[in-house]
């Protein structure tokens, strides 16, 4: 996909406009050796440039004894039917191309055993591809997790048995650990112990503090430098871009090998630096890179952009393989596939739905606040000098994060570890601060549940620390998401919700313990019973906040009980998710990913966005009344020279083919790229083709005058069934057609005569205008 490391010099997350605003990175995006200046934001309708063509690409029979040009299906002209960077693919033509290929294979398979074997291998290739994607994605996810765990612990100390062991593994085999202090063992030395010789006293504390900050700065510096030097597309979460690419847009190099390699390495570094970011979003990008790279091993996926994007049912199989791979790697060390394994012992009561709904409201408000604040900050990064210093920005945020995080044990630990602790249900043997309850004589019943107990001093200290951690996480995540390092949002959002949930859960628990005679507790919470599970509140809070930020509903509930293995808590999770979505939607319609898609001006037609305006196709099509007429090619009247000058004078991505300038009756549509490639190819390989040669798009070439140069027959590259609507078609129908068929452009006719053209970009501009937004924010042509 990416021919070399600098295939994708555009710095990610910036709308590509910023490429020409003198940023500190290169001003151009290189495409296959040629530099493409994307600054031509000309208002004329450059069709979302895409050069897909179906059918046979023959340049046809040539009279006058000139050798016949080979049919391009027998000997394909390189480049015909492919796409340039930053253009939309033509789903309809790609699908029909695939159907033709399939029909041909099926017909041939009846002729010989070899062809039958080829047909079987073609059918099997999809499953083989999914198997490979699953293996590769699972292996990378396991590797990333293990490396991040080790490097996170490296900030605090090192293992003497072998520096490659993380803290937990280092102390696993030690016989000298006590149950209360299971993380202290002679083999694990903090930096203060190694440098100063002791772990006690102010000097040792300062030493550990200093080393923590230095490691954090080193990791984040390496991450941002690698992204900047080798794969600018490796930053951010990648989900807005993946959504845009899956909708049919092409961003060359975004899913290439350099991006995969750098994203995998820098994701480990960014997570280990202690920044408030997660690895789940970037893992989606990593897995998509695996899929895209492995697609190139199979012809049917390599040659068809639509085929590469439609693998939903097979992705289930890929997920299965990835899960097996992950299970065999066992990165979490608990023989489980889930990140936070939860086992709650007591059921929830119906009245607890009230605090669960309150957590939903908190999640919705936080989600809406986060999206607004983060988008405002990212817009500031784009429009001010802040965007010119990506490395400095990352280092400053890392330094602030590390300096504020170290003194508080809940922000010092990795965010996944924090969530794990917050989800935990306190047992008798827990040595965590959060579980330091005053001991009440426990009569061991048949269940494992412990009765509600009064909180000890440590629990109150933990509450204060968690309250500070909540404020810290809420603010620091706003400026962290969108920096020039790989950054996911799942874990930080879950952390905010889990902290809020645990605080509420402990509050409810203490309320139930001291006031069990209140009306709300009477009847189901008797003294000595285990009524409230604070860990469950943390889980519900995490779901609510993640829902408020991403606006996921069904998938989120499934993800949450997959992550935690807590199946009987679906109702609390659903209640919190729906509440947070309703509240967040009331405060702002877009989820974080949609907001970033719009901020970056990606040509993405949101399926959920309703088009409620009463405009017609004639109001949106180009040319407008004041514009020059539409540039067209006639089916049999133009010379090579005329077509070449039309191409040189315009920047359109394709041209309608009409019967004649007078009749304007539509014959088909031809792509600019295919025209250029075919003419160049004919000049090189077909004798006698000169500027005066006539170009024909008709089925039969009429007899030529005796001394005229040989004509060029280009019917094979023409789309004979371009999508058309009449000028009075309502725009909401046109928008629907574009969404459902994935069109790139649509021609507008009146009584069969060609009037104009509507492109995907025109529709996006029109929708922006109708919503009182700047139509020029749609940056891609």
Secondary structure, DSSP 8 states (H G I E B T S, - for coil): --SSTTTT-S-TTS-GGGGGTT-SS-SSEEETTEEE-TT---SS----------S-------STT------TTTS--TTTT---TT-B--HHHHHHHHHHHHHHHHHHHTT-HHHHHHHHHHHHHHHHHHHHHHHHHHHHHHHHHHHHHHHHHHTTEEESS-TTS-HHHHHHS-S---STTTT--TTEEEHHHHHTS-S-SHHHHHHHHHHHHHHHHHHHHHHHHHHHHH-GGGSB--HHHHHHHHTTB--TTTTSHHHHHHHHHHHHHHHHTT-S-BSHHHHHHHHHHHHHHHHTTSHHHHT-HHHHH--HHHHHHHHHHHHHHHHHHTTTSSS-S-SS-----S---GGGHHHHHHHHHHHHHHHHHHHHHHHHHHHHHHHSGGGG-HHHHHHHHHHHHHHHHHTSHHHHS-HHHHHHHHH----TT--SGGG-B--------SSS------B-HHHHHHHHHHHHHHHHHHHHHHHHTTSSSB-BSHHHHHHHHHHHHHHHHHHHHHHHHH-TTSTTTTTT--TTS----HHHHHHHHHHHHHHHHH---HHHHHHHHHHH--GGGHHHHHHHHHHHHHHHHHH-S--HHHHHHHHTT-----TT-------BHHHHSBS-TTS----EEESSSEEHHHHHHHHHH---SEEEEES-TTT-BEEEEEEHHHHHHHHHHHHHHSTT--TT-EEE-SSS-----TTS---EE-GGGEETT--EEETT-BHHHHHHHHHHHT-SEEEEEETTEEEEEEEHHHHHHHHHHHTTS-GGG----
